């Protein structure tokens, strides 16, 4: 990468924090590491980095709470580290605003690959041309979205998901393909897609319970209808 991406690591375990810090630095990232959420919150408020890696279980302020606070001021990509392996726990992290999660114990190599994918998707907009899809206007370069002329504020992952769907109108897309194309995962938990689709619906649909644009094809996947129709 031309300019070192700035990564904030928030992890109270000094062994894990040191290993992640050293590994990312060795692979070209500029890292600031913190042992608690309060110190990290001050640093992030002063200037959002390119990526935040946050442990879910932190002293002082939980990872979920820190995630929500970051989301209130920035759409910076967030990866959550968690020792909790249940699907419900991972969903809670995603609901708090995380874009990705990695369960402990984890491979530093896998962490590096996921960090790279998050940073690339945040930095690289793809096509420079604006996309007009029905009442939606999407600017991939500036990473902005308007619906009926009103800007919709999305997180980095929600934006990437919407851009992918908008570029594939009225095509039913399975969760595995979405994970591969939007997250860069060849293997992953479909619940990740489910949570982000729900969050996206809450922002673009007048009635998320009766969506006009982002539909579910039960047992198959999702499709985006630019013109809008009852699903």
ZATILUM-633864 format. One line per field, with one value per atom (N, C-alpha, C): atom name; x, y, z; residue number from 0. Coordinates in steps of 0.05 Angstrom, whole numbers. Atoms other than C-alpha are relative to their C-alpha. Example, Ala and Ser with C-alpha at 12.3 -4.5 7.8 and 13.67 -1.06 7.14 Angstrom:
<sites>
atome N,CA,C,N,CA,C
xx 18,246,18,-16,273,-15
yy -24,-90,24,-24,-21,22
zz 0,156,0,-1,143,14
num 0,0,0,1,1,1
</sites>
This chain:
<sites>
atome N,CA,C,N,CA,C,N,CA,C,N,CA,C,N,CA,C,N,CA,C,N,CA,C,N,CA,C,N,CA,C,N,CA,C,N,CA,C,N,CA,C,N,CA,C,N,CA,C,N,CA,C,N,CA,C,N,CA,C,N,CA,C,N,CA,C,N,CA,C,N,CA,C,N,CA,C,N,CA,C,N,CA,C,N,CA,C,N,CA,C,N,CA,C,N,CA,C,N,CA,C,N,CA,C,N,CA,C,N,CA,C,N,CA,C,N,CA,C,N,CA,C,N,CA,C,N,CA,C,N,CA,C,N,CA,C,N,CA,C,N,CA,C,N,CA,C,N,CA,C,N,CA,C,N,CA,C,N,CA,C,N,CA,C,N,CA,C,N,CA,C,N,CA,C,N,CA,C,N,CA,C,N,CA,C,N,CA,C,N,CA,C,N,CA,C,N,CA,C,N,CA,C,N,CA,C,N,CA,C,N,CA,C,N,CA,C,N,CA,C,N,CA,C,N,CA,C,N,CA,C,N,CA,C,N,CA,C,N,CA,C,N,CA,C,N,CA,C,N,CA,C,N,CA,C,N,CA,C,N,CA,C,N,CA,C,N,CA,C,N,CA,C,N,CA,C,N,CA,C,N,CA,C,N,CA,C,N,CA,C,N,CA,C,N,CA,C,N,CA,C,N,CA,C,N,CA,C,N,CA,C,N,CA,C,N,CA,C,N,CA,C,N,CA,C,N,CA,C,N,CA,C,N,CA,C,N,CA,C,N,CA,C,N,CA,C,N,CA,C,N,CA,C,N,CA,C,N,CA,C,N,CA,C,N,CA,C,N,CA,C,N,CA,C,N,CA,C,N,CA,C,N,CA,C,N,CA,C,N,CA,C,N,CA,C,N,CA,C,N,CA,C,N,CA,C,N,CA,C,N,CA,C,N,CA,C,N,CA,C,N,CA,C,N,CA,C,N,CA,C,N,CA,C,N,CA,C,N,CA,C,N,CA,C,N,CA,C,N,CA,C,N,CA,C,N,CA,C,N,CA,C,N,CA,C,N,CA,C,N,CA,C,N,CA,C,N,CA,C,N,CA,C,N,CA,C,N,CA,C,N,CA,C,N,CA,C,N,CA,C,N,CA,C,N,CA,C,N,CA,C,N,CA,C,N,CA,C,N,CA,C,N,CA,C,N,CA,C,N,CA,C,N,CA,C,N,CA,C,N,CA,C,N,CA,C,N,CA,C,N,CA,C,N,CA,C,N,CA,C,N,CA,C,N,CA,C,N,CA,C,N,CA,C,N,CA,C,N,CA,C,N,CA,C,N,CA,C,N,CA,C,N,CA,C,N,CA,C,N,CA,C,N,CA,C,N,CA,C,N,CA,C,N,CA,C,N,CA,C,N,CA,C,N,CA,C,N,CA,C,N,CA,C,N,CA,C,N,CA,C,N,CA,C,N,CA,C,N,CA,C,N,CA,C,N,CA,C,N,CA,C,N,CA,C,N,CA,C,N,CA,C,N,CA,C,N,CA,C,N,CA,C,N,CA,C,N,CA,C,N,CA,C,N,CA,C,N,CA,C,N,CA,C,N,CA,C,N,CA,C,N,CA,C,N,CA,C,N,CA,C,N,CA,C,N,CA,C,N,CA,C,N,CA,C,N,CA,C,N,CA,C,N,CA,C,N,CA,C,N,CA,C,N,CA,C,N,CA,C,N,CA,C,N,CA,C,N,CA,C,N,CA,C,N,CA,C,N,CA,C,N,CA,C,N,CA,C,N,CA,C,N,CA,C,N,CA,C,N,CA,C,N,CA,C,N,CA,C
xx 17,0,18,-17,26,5,-3,13,-9,6,14,-27,27,-57,4,-2,-67,-20,17,-95,2,2,-118,-8,5,-114,-8,9,-154,-4,-1,-138,13,-11,-128,21,-20,-87,26,-25,-15,14,-12,8,-13,14,-46,5,-4,-39,28,-28,37,4,-4,32,-14,15,-21,15,-15,18,25,-25,84,-5,5,54,-10,10,16,22,-23,77,19,-19,120,-11,12,70,-9,3,71,-22,20,16,11,-7,22,-20,18,-6,2,1,-28,-16,13,-45,-6,10,-85,-10,9,-101,-28,27,-169,-15,16,-227,-1,2,-225,23,-23,-154,-4,4,-172,-21,22,-236,11,-12,-196,16,-17,-147,-17,17,-201,-16,15,-241,17,-19,-179,4,-4,-173,-4,6,-206,22,-20,-155,-13,11,-164,-15,12,-185,3,-2,-201,-4,2,-189,-6,8,-226,-8,9,-232,-27,27,-303,0,-1,-285,23,-20,-249,-6,5,-240,-9,8,-274,-23,21,-316,1,0,-337,5,-5,-319,-25,26,-393,-6,5,-400,19,-19,-336,-8,8,-361,-23,23,-426,9,-9,-390,16,-15,-343,-20,19,-403,-15,14,-434,15,-16,-376,15,-16,-345,-10,6,-356,25,-25,-285,-5,4,-282,9,-6,-283,0,-1,-260,-1,3,-281,13,-12,-240,-17,17,-280,8,-4,-269,-26,26,-343,-7,4,-359,-28,27,-434,-9,10,-471,-12,13,-512,20,-20,-449,12,-11,-421,-20,21,-487,-2,1,-487,22,-22,-419,-6,8,-444,-22,21,-506,11,-12,-461,14,-12,-431,26,-24,-373,-4,1,-358,9,-12,-321,5,-8,-304,19,-18,-251,0,2,-258,27,-25,-200,-3,-26,-155,-1,1,-140,28,-25,-85,7,-8,-45,-1,2,-43,-29,28,-119,-7,5,-122,11,-12,-75,-16,16,-117,-26,26,-181,5,-7,-148,5,-5,-123,-26,25,-192,-17,15,-225,11,-13,-174,-4,3,-177,-29,28,-253,-7,5,-252,14,-16,-199,-6,4,-216,-30,29,-284,-9,8,-283,-5,6,-317,-3,1,-310,-27,25,-378,-21,22,-438,-20,20,-493,-27,27,-565,-17,17,-613,-27,26,-685,2,-2,-689,26,-27,-618,21,-24,-556,24,-23,-490,26,-26,-422,22,-19,-371,26,-26,-311,-1,3,-335,-15,13,-372,-24,25,-438,-24,24,-509,-23,24,-573,-24,26,-644,-21,19,-696,12,-14,-644,10,-9,-631,23,-23,-563,-6,3,-563,28,-25,-507,4,-5,-478,28,-27,-420,15,-16,-363,-11,9,-390,-28,27,-462,2,-4,-438,9,-10,-399,-22,22,-459,-20,19,-506,11,-12,-458,0,0,-452,-28,27,-527,-10,9,-540,12,-13,-491,-10,12,-530,-30,28,-602,-18,20,-659,12,-12,-611,2,-2,-619,28,-28,-552,2,-2,-535,19,-17,-502,29,-28,-439,13,-11,-429,3,-3,-442,24,-23,-391,26,-25,-340,5,-4,-352,2,1,-365,20,-18,-326,28,-25,-272,5,-3,-286,-8,8,-287,-16,16,-315,-8,9,-357,-28,26,-420,-21,22,-483,-14,13,-509,12,-13,-459,-16,15,-497,-28,27,-564,-1,-1,-545,3,-5,-518,-23,24,-579,-21,19,-623,7,-9,-582,-4,3,-583,-30,29,-659,-10,9,-667,6,-9,-632,-12,9,-661,-29,28,-731,-18,20,-792,-11,9,-817,18,-18,-761,-14,14,-812,-15,13,-843,17,-19,-783,-10,6,-792,24,-25,-719,17,-19,-679,-16,18,-715,14,-10,-705,-13,10,-712,5,-4,-723,14,-15,-674,21,-19,-633,19,-16,-609,-15,12,-625,1,-2,-640,-9,5,-643,-17,18,-701,2,-4,-681,-26,25,-752,-18,15,-781,-26,25,-836,-5,6,-871,12,-14,-833,-15
yy -24,0,25,-24,70,13,-12,99,-20,20,56,5,-3,44,1,-4,66,-18,19,11,5,-1,19,-27,26,-45,5,-3,-48,-28,27,-111,1,-2,-119,-22,21,-183,9,-11,-158,-19,19,-222,2,-2,-218,27,-27,-143,3,-2,-148,-15,17,-204,13,-13,-168,26,-25,-102,-6,6,-133,-12,13,-175,20,-20,-117,20,-18,-71,-13,14,-124,-2,2,-125,27,-26,-50,18,-16,-23,18,-18,36,-6,10,11,16,-11,44,-19,21,-7,10,-9,4,-24,21,-39,3,-4,-10,19,-15,22,30,-29,89,15,-13,106,-1,3,80,20,-19,122,28,-27,186,2,-1,169,0,2,150,26,-25,213,22,-21,255,-2,4,225,-29,28,162,-13,14,111,-13,14,67,-25,25,7,-2,5,-11,-29,28,-80,2,-3,-86,-26,24,-142,6,-4,-152,3,-1,-162,18,-20,-99,11,-14,-65,29,-28,2,4,-3,1,-24,25,-61,6,-2,-74,8,-7,-70,30,-28,-2,18,-16,24,0,2,-1,19,-18,37,29,-28,101,7,-5,95,5,-2,85,26,-25,149,23,-22,190,-8,8,149,-26,25,94,-17,16,67,-29,28,-8,-10,10,-46,-31,29,-117,-7,7,-149,-27,25,-202,-10,11,-248,-28,27,-309,-15,11,-321,-12,14,-373,-4,4,-375,20,-17,-348,26,-23,-302,21,-19,-271,15,-13,-257,20,-18,-227,25,-24,-181,19,-17,-155,14,-12,-143,21,-19,-109,26,-24,-62,17,-16,-39,-11,12,-86,-9,8,-101,-29,27,-166,-9,11,-212,-23,22,-263,-12,14,-315,-9,9,-330,-30,-8,-366,3,-4,-341,0,0,-345,29,-27,-281,4,-1,-297,6,-5,-299,29,-27,-234,20,-17,-202,1,1,-225,16,-14,-198,30,-28,-132,12,-9,-125,4,-2,-138,24,-23,-87,26,-25,-33,5,-4,-45,9,-7,-42,28,-28,23,20,-19,54,0,3,27,1,-3,50,-16,15,9,20,-17,44,29,-29,120,12,-11,130,-3,2,146,-21,20,93,11,-8,112,-25,24,57,8,-8,79,26,-24,129,2,0,113,13,-9,151,-7,10,119,11,-10,152,-18,18,95,13,-13,142,14,-15,188,-17,18,129,13,-14,167,-11,11,145,19,-17,185,-16,13,160,22,-21,207,28,-25,263,4,-3,252,-20,17,225,-21,22,158,-6,5,148,-30,28,78,-5,9,41,-9,8,19,-27,25,-52,2,-4,-31,13,-13,14,-20,20,-43,-20,19,-89,13,-13,-38,4,-3,-23,-26,26,-97,-7,6,-106,18,-19,-43,-7,7,-68,-27,25,-133,1,-4,-109,-24,21,-160,-27,26,-218,-12,12,-266,-10,6,-273,-15,16,-327,12,-10,-313,-6,7,-350,19,-19,-305,28,-26,-243,1,2,-265,1,1,-278,27,-24,-214,25,-24,-164,-3,4,-194,-11,12,-230,-27,25,-295,-23,24,-363,-19,14,-393,19,-19,-355,-7,4,-351,17,-14,-333,20,-18,-298,28,-26,-242,16,-13,-227,8,-4,-233,26,-24,-180,25,-24,-131,7,-5,-139,13,-12,-124,29,-27,-63,19,-17,-38,6,-5,-47,22,-20,-4,28,-26,52,9,-7,48,-6,7,20,17,-15,61,-18,21,-3,-24,23,-53,-27,26,-107,-7,5,-98,15,-14,-80,3,-6,-49,-5,2,-54,-24,22,-106,-23,23,-172,-26,27,-242,-20,23,-302,-24,19,-353,-26,24,-410,4,-5,-377,23,-23,-308,26,-26,-235,12,-15,-189,29,-28,-114,9,-10,-82,30,-29,-11,16,-15,10,-3,5,-19,-15,15,-70,-15,15,-107,-28,26,-169,-21
zz 0,0,0,3,-17,27,-26,52,21,-20,114,12,-12,138,31,-29,210,14,-13,255,30,-29,327,11,-12,368,29,-28,433,12,-11,472,28,-27,547,6,-4,542,-12,11,535,-20,19,500,-27,25,447,-13,11,440,-12,11,431,-25,24,380,-24,22,338,-9,6,343,-17,14,322,-28,25,266,-21,19,234,-8,7,239,-19,18,206,-28,26,149,-11,13,136,11,-12,181,22,-23,229,22,-21,295,25,-27,359,17,-16,413,28,-26,477,15,-17,536,11,-10,552,-20,19,515,5,-6,550,-13,14,525,-30,29,456,-10,7,455,-4,2,467,-26,24,411,-25,24,361,-4,2,377,-12,10,362,-30,29,292,-7,7,265,-17,16,238,-24,23,177,8,-10,219,30,-29,291,5,-9,321,29,-28,387,12,-15,438,12,-11,461,30,-29,534,9,-8,559,27,-25,626,-5,2,637,-18,20,574,-18,16,536,-29,29,464,-14,13,445,4,-5,478,-16,16,446,-29,28,379,-6,5,386,1,-1,406,-25,25,346,-23,21,301,0,-2,326,-12,11,299,-26,23,243,-12,13,192,-4,2,201,4,-4,192,27,-27,258,-2,-3,270,30,-29,336,5,-9,371,24,-21,416,7,-9,458,2,-2,456,-27,25,403,-9,7,403,-22,21,342,11,-12,387,9,-9,415,-23,24,346,-11,11,324,17,-18,385,-8,9,362,-26,26,292,4,-5,318,13,-12,358,-20,21,292,-11,12,278,-28,28,205,-3,1,219,28,-26,277,-4,1,292,28,-25,347,10,-12,394,7,10,388,-30,29,318,-11,15,266,-7,8,257,-30,29,183,-9,7,180,8,-8,219,-21,20,169,-26,24,110,3,-5,141,3,-2,159,-27,27,88,-16,14,60,9,-11,106,-9,8,90,-29,29,15,-7,6,14,9,-9,53,-17,16,8,-29,29,-60,-6,5,-86,-24,24,-150,-23,22,-208,9,-7,-208,-6,8,-239,22,-18,-197,-11,7,-197,6,-4,-207,-1,-1,-186,12,-10,-182,15,-17,-124,14,-14,-102,-18,14,-122,18,-15,-101,-12,9,-105,13,-12,-95,8,-6,-96,27,-26,-40,21,-19,-8,13,-10,-3,-15,11,-16,6,-3,-27,-8,7,-27,-1,5,-57,8,-4,-51,29,-28,24,5,-4,44,22,-19,80,11,-13,130,5,-2,125,12,-8,157,-25,23,112,-11,11,107,-11,11,97,-28,26,40,-21,19,8,-8,5,14,-19,17,-17,-29,27,-75,-15,13,-90,-10,7,-90,-22,20,-131,-27,25,-183,-11,9,-188,4,-6,-191,-8,5,-187,-4,1,-183,28,-26,-125,5,-7,-91,26,-24,-41,21,-21,26,-5,5,6,-20,20,-55,12,-13,-14,18,-18,38,-16,17,-18,-12,16,-57,18,-17,0,23,-23,58,-9,8,18,13,-14,56,-19,14,23,18,-20,87,21,-21,137,9,-12,178,-14,15,139,18,-18,202,-3,5,186,-21,21,122,10,-10,156,17,-18,209,-17,16,157,-18,16,112,18,-18,172,7,-6,190,-24,25,118,-5,3,114,18,-19,176,-10,9,139,-27,26,69,-5,4,78,17,-16,100,22,-19,134,-3,3,145,2,-1,161,-26,26,92,-21,17,48,-29,28,-21,-18,16,-44,6,-8,-5,10,-5,-8,6,-6,19,-18,15,-26,19,-21,28,-9,7,27,-21,22,-28,7,-6,-10,-1,0,-24,-28,25,-83,5,-2,-93,-23,21,-131,-1,1,-153,0,3,-171,24,-23,-108,-6,3,-101,26,-25,-45,-2,0,-25,17
num 0,0,0,1,1,1,2,2,2,3,3,3,4,4,4,5,5,5,6,6,6,7,7,7,8,8,8,9,9,9,10,10,10,11,11,11,12,12,12,13,13,13,14,14,14,15,15,15,16,16,16,17,17,17,18,18,18,19,19,19,20,20,20,21,21,21,22,22,22,23,23,23,24,24,24,25,25,25,26,26,26,27,27,27,28,28,28,29,29,29,30,30,30,31,31,31,32,32,32,33,33,33,34,34,34,35,35,35,36,36,36,37,37,37,38,38,38,39,39,39,40,40,40,41,41,41,42,42,42,43,43,43,44,44,44,45,45,45,46,46,46,47,47,47,48,48,48,49,49,49,50,50,50,51,51,51,52,52,52,53,53,53,54,54,54,55,55,55,56,56,56,57,57,57,58,58,58,59,59,59,60,60,60,61,61,61,62,62,62,63,63,63,64,64,64,65,65,65,66,66,66,67,67,67,68,68,68,69,69,69,70,70,70,71,71,71,72,72,72,73,73,73,74,74,74,75,75,75,76,76,76,77,77,77,78,78,78,79,79,79,80,80,80,81,81,81,82,82,82,83,83,83,84,84,84,85,85,85,86,86,86,87,87,87,88,88,88,89,89,89,90,90,90,91,91,91,92,92,92,93,93,93,94,94,94,95,95,95,96,96,96,97,97,97,98,98,98,99,99,99,100,100,100,101,101,101,102,102,102,103,103,103,104,104,104,105,105,105,106,106,106,107,107,107,108,108,108,109,109,109,110,110,110,111,111,111,112,112,112,113,113,113,114,114,114,115,115,115,116,116,116,117,117,117,118,118,118,119,119,119,120,120,120,121,121,121,122,122,122,123,123,123,124,124,124,125,125,125,126,126,126,127,127,127,128,128,128,129,129,129,130,130,130,131,131,131,132,132,132,133,133,133,134,134,134,135,135,135,136,136,136,137,137,137,138,138,138,139,139,139,140,140,140,141,141,141,142,142,142,143,143,143,144,144,144,145,145,145,146,146,146,147,147,147,148,148,148,149,149,149,150,150,150,151,151,151,152,152,152,153,153,153,154,154,154,155,155,155,156,156,156,157,157,157,158,158,158,159,159,159,160,160,160,161,161,161,162,162,162,163,163,163,164,164,164,165,165,165,166,166,166,167,167,167,168,168,168,169,169,169,170,170,170,171,171,171,172,172,172,173,173,173,174,174,174,175,175,175,176,176,176,177,177,177,178,178,178,179,179,179,180,180,180,181,181,181,182,182,182,183,183,183,184,184,184,185,185,185,186,186,186,187,187,187,188,188,188,189,189,189,190,190,190,191,191,191,192,192,192,193,193,193,194,194,194,195,195,195,196,196,196,197,197,197,198,198,198,199,199,199,200,200,200,201,201,201,202,202,202,203,203,203,204,204,204,205,205,205,206,206,206,207,207,207,208,208,208,209,209,209,210,210,210,211,211,211,212,212,212,213,213,213,214,214,214,215,215,215,216,216,216,217,217,217,218,218,218,219,219,219,220,220,220,221,221,221,222,222,222,223,223,223,224,224,224,225,225,225,226,226,226,227,227,227,228,228,228,229,229,229,230,230,230
</sites>
